[in-house]
Amino acid sequence: MKRKLIFEVETATKFRNRFLKAIDEKKCFLITKDFRARVILIPVSEFEDIYSDKKVSLILLGAKKCSEKTAKKTITEINKAKFFSKVVFVYGYLTKKYINFFNVPDLRIILNKKGYLPIITSLKLGITSLSEKDQFAIFSFLSKPVSSKVFYKIAKKISSVKEGIVIPLKNQKPTHPVAISKKFFRKIISLRKELGIPYLIRKFKKDIHYIAI
């Protein structure tokens, strides 16, 4: 049975005055302009209930320059993985052209206008696209292709732990991609850019779960 949605219809002119208040209401809106339906505004929780029941998202950090060959390889493996609730692509001016390579049901794109800053700035942007439903987020790099099989191993490990940080080991050495539970999302948002993820991992080393890949 399809999910029932009720839309409150508003003209663009009238809705403009109540937009900030409306986004906190748990309602669906249909916005009209020039006597035609133009835009639908739906709470994220409603949208995600319709399109996904998965709890692991992927944040792909790609604000820095990357060759097309490498980008295609990275995104092809992501497209093969069918267990992400959503893919968030943080891109830069030079990597915007790779958006069309994705073939995933829920793709969220964010431009990092300051791609020259530390990676933590892109990760912060990616986290802002997540919702309450996201229990874990895996973050990876456009310039470092990851096999869909590796993503699967990390996702499987996530399903066996409630929260924490999941770090893969290759040849007994920590590597990427890393998965972080929602417990740390706000902590990452508040981190100073000069500290970054290594600081977070050192501070919460007791929360780390390692997995061999």
N, C-alpha and C positions, 0 to 999 in steps of 0.2 A: 504494500500500500504506500502510495506516495505521500510525503509529508505535506500537511496542510499549512499554507501560508496566507495570511490576511494582510493586504497592503493598504495603508492609509494614503490617500491621494492628496498631494499638495502642489500648488504652482511653484515654480522656481523662485518667483519674487517673494511670496509669503514664506517659503521654507528658509530662505536666506536669513531671515530674522530670528529663526529658532534653531538654526543648524547645531550650534554648540550644545544646546540643551537636548536636542533630538538624539544626538549620538550616544547619550547616556540612557535613553529610553530603550526598553526591549521591544521595539516595534519595527515593522517593515514599512518602508515608505516608497511610493512611486511618485517621482517628480515629473511634472509636466511643464512644457514651454511651447508657446505658439500653438496651443490646442492639440499637442501631441505628447504621448508618453515618451520620456527621454532617458531617465535614469532610475535605477532601483537601488535603494539603500537598505541593506539587510544586516542585522547584527552578526558579528563574526561567529558567535556560538551557533546561530541558526544555519549559517552557510556551511560550517564545518560538520554539523550533524548530517547534512544532506550529502556532502561529498566525501567525507572520510571518517573512519572510526579508528584511525591509527594515531599513535601518541608520540611518534618520533619524527622530528623534522630535520631537514638538512639546510645548513647555511653555507653557501658557496662563496668564498671570498675571492673576488676577481677584479678588484679596483686597479691593480697594477698591470702593466703591459704583459701580454701573453700571446704566443704565436697561435695562428689558427689551427695548425695541426695538433698542438697540445690541447687547445680548448675543445676541439671536436672529440678527442680521445676521452677527456675528462667527462664531458657532458654525455657522450654515448654510454658510458658506464653508469652514470646517474639515471639515464632513461631506462636502463635495464632493471634497475632496482625499483620494485613496485610496492615497497613497504613504507615509504615516507608519507607523512600526512600532508606535507608541503615542501617545496623547495624555494628557498629565499636566495636570490642571486644579487649580491652586492657588486655592482659593476662600476667601471670608470669610463671616461670619455673614449678610451681606446679599445674597450672591450664590450661596449654596447652592442656592437654588430653581432655578438655571439648569442644574443637573447633568442633569436629564431632557431637555434640549434636544439633547444629544449623541447621535449615531448612528454610533459607531465601534467596531471590534472589541475594542480594548484601551484602556479608559479608566481612568486612575488618578487618584483624587481625594485632595487633601490640604487640610486646614483650616489656614489661617494665622490663629492666634488673635491675632496682633499686626499686623493689616493696616495699621495707621497707621505702621509703621516703613518705611524705605526699600525700594524695589522689590527690592534685592539679597537681602533676607530671603526673599521669595517664590521667587526664582530658586534659592536654596540648597535650599529645601524640594523644589522640582521636581526638582533634580538627584539628590536621594537616591532617587528612584523609578526612575532609569535603571539599566541593567545594563551588563555588559562588552560586550555586543553592540552597544550604541549608539555609533556612531562620531561622530555629530554630533547636536546638539540645536538646533532653532530655538526661540527664545522670542519670544512675541508677547503682546499685551495684549487682555483682554476688551473694554476700552473703545475699542479702535482696530481696527475691522474691516479684514481683509486679504483681498484677492481670492485665490481658489484658484489663479488663474493666476500671481499673484506668488509664492505658496508653491511652485508648480511650477518657476518660474524659479530660485528659490533652491536647491531640491532638485537641479535639473539642474546648477547650478554646483558644488554640493557633490560631485556624482559625478565631477567633473573635478579636484578637489583632494584631497590626502590628509589634510590637517589645516589648522588655522588658524581665522580668523574671517571669515565672509562677511557683508558689509554692503551692503545695496542703496542705490542712489543714485536720488533722485527730483529732477529739475531740478538735477542735479549736486550735491545735498546729501544727506548720510547720513541714513537714516531706518530705520524698523523694518519687518519683523522682522529680527532678527540671528541668525545661525547660528554656533555655537561648537563646535569639535571636542573630543573627550574629553580631549585634551592639557591643556585648561584647567579641567576639571571640579573637580579638587581645589584648584586655585588659587582658584576662585570660592568654594568652601566655606570656605576659610581667610581670605578677604578680610574686613577690618573693614567693618561696615555703612556707615560714613561715607565709604568710598572708592568702592565701587560699580563698575558696569560701565565708566563713562567712564575710570576709572583703569586698568582692565585693558586697554582699547583703546589708551590712550596708551602704556602700558608695552610692549605687543606689537604696535606699529603695523607692524612688518616682516612680521607674520604675517597681515595683513589682505588679503582679496581683495574687490574691489568689483565690483558688478554693477548695470547700469542697469535700472530697472524702468519 
